[in-house]
Amino acid sequence: MTIKVKDSSIPIEDLDRIDVKMLRLLQKNARLSNAELAELAGVSPATCHRRTQRLFEDGFITEARAMIAPRKVGKGALVMVGVVLDRSTPESFATFERAVAKLKFVLDCHLVAGDFDYFLKIRVGDMEGFNRIHGEQLIALPGVRQTRTFFVMKEVVDNAPLDF
């Protein structure tokens, strides 16, 4: 399981050491029961539950979900794609972002500075599968002028916990 942590209007400095410990524990193992988390954090189960709910409400934790083994579900190939748009305007960025958000094979999409406008992280079964979606869907996205594809040969670090 993974815990997604998002920016919050409450600064991390306003959390006490127990909140921070709970966040770190959950980030490592979101499958901990409330009782297990309470014991590891050194608080009662009731206190632990209240604190966990508050961490969700305050936006420190946005979701908890299972991490699926890509190869087990036929998505063993990881591909990074750099995208250059034909125009750099807020409207063209917004149009591209709306369209790419609808593509189920795109795991991540990031607006970046440098030679590309966006980097996409994509999971597919194999190179043939990627070739198909590239020709049918990626280059057809609104405003796409150019793409550059990087096939990942080895995943050294993926979805590492946040260090805070």
N, C-alpha and C positions, 0 to 999 in steps of 0.2 A: 504494500500500500504506500501511497505517497500523500503527503499533506502539501497543499499549495498555499503559499504565504503571499499575501498581497500588501501593497502599500496601505497604510492606514492614516487617518487624521490624527490618531494618538501616537506620539513618538515612542519609539522603543524604550527610551529613557524613563518613560512613565510606568513601565512594567517592573514588577519586583522580581527578585531572583527566582521565586517559585514559578511565576508565569513563564519566564525565560527557560527555566528547566523543563517545564511541561512542553513548550514549543519544540525544544530540541529533542525531547524524548519522542514526541508524536511524529516529528519529521523523520526520525530514524525508523519508527515502527508505528504506523497508524492503526495497527490491529490490536494494540494494547487495550485491554478492558479498562473501564473506569477504575475498578478496584486495583488493577496492576499499576496503572498510571498514578493513582493516589499514593500507593505504597512507595513507588520509586521517587515521587516528588516530595514525600514526607508530609502529606496532608490527609485529611479524612476523605472518604469517597464523596460525601455530600459537597464538601468544599471543592474538591477536584471537579465535580460535575458543573458547579456554578462557574468556576474559573474557565473551564473549557467552553461553556456556552458563551461567556463574555468574550473570549478570544475569537470565537466565530462572529459574534455580534459586532465587535469592534474592527473586524476585517483583518485580523492578524492571520487567521486561517480562513481560506476561501472554499476549500473542499477537501474531502478525503476520498481517495479512489484506489482501486487495485491497479498495479503495474502488470500488464500482460506481457508474457515472453513473446516477442515478435515472431521468432521462428516457429513457435508452436501453432501460430494462427496463419502461417503462410505469408508473413510480411518480413522476411529476413533481410531484405536489401534496404539499406538506409542511403538516401540521396539528399544532398544539399544543392539547392539551385539558387544562383544569383540572378536577380531580375533587374533589368533596366527598362524604365518606362520611357515612352516617347516624349513626354512632357513632365515637368516638375512643378505641378500646380496643386493646390489643396484639393481641387475638384478631381483631378486625375488620380491622386493618391486615394481619395475617399472611394471613388468608383472601383479602383483595383482592390482595395481592402474589402469592400462589400462582396465582390465576386469571389475572391480567394477564400473568404471565410466560409463559403458554401461548399468548398471542396473537401470531402471527407478524408482524402488521402494526405492532406496537408496537416502535419502535426503542429508546426510552428510557423509563424510568418512574422518577420521583424523588419521594420523600417530601419535602414542603416545609413551611415555616412561612408563615403568612399566611392569606389568604382561602381557599386551597385546601388539601386534604390531599396531593394528588399532581398532578404535571404529567406528561403523556404526550407523547412525540414520535412522530408517526405518518406513514408514507408511504403514499399511495394514488395511483391513477391520476388521479382527478378528484373533483369535489364529489359527483357521484352515487355514486361508490364509497364515499366517506366517509359519506354519508347512509345507505347500506345497512349498513355495519358499525356505525355509531353506533346505529341503530335495532335491529339484531339482536344485537349483541355488547357494545358499550360500556355502554349503560345497563342491560344485564342482568348486569353484573359484580356479585358479592356486595357488598352494603352501599352501593352507589352511590345517593346522594340527588340529586345535581345534577352536571351537567357544563357547562362553558363552553368553546366552541370558538373557536380563533383560526387563521384560514387565513393562512399565511405568503405575503406578496406578493413578497418578495425576500430571498434568503439572502445576508446581508452577510458574516458569518463563520460557518463551519461546520467543526467538527472541527479547530480550530486546534491546533497542537502545544502541549504543556505548556511553560510557561516556568519553568525551575528553575535 
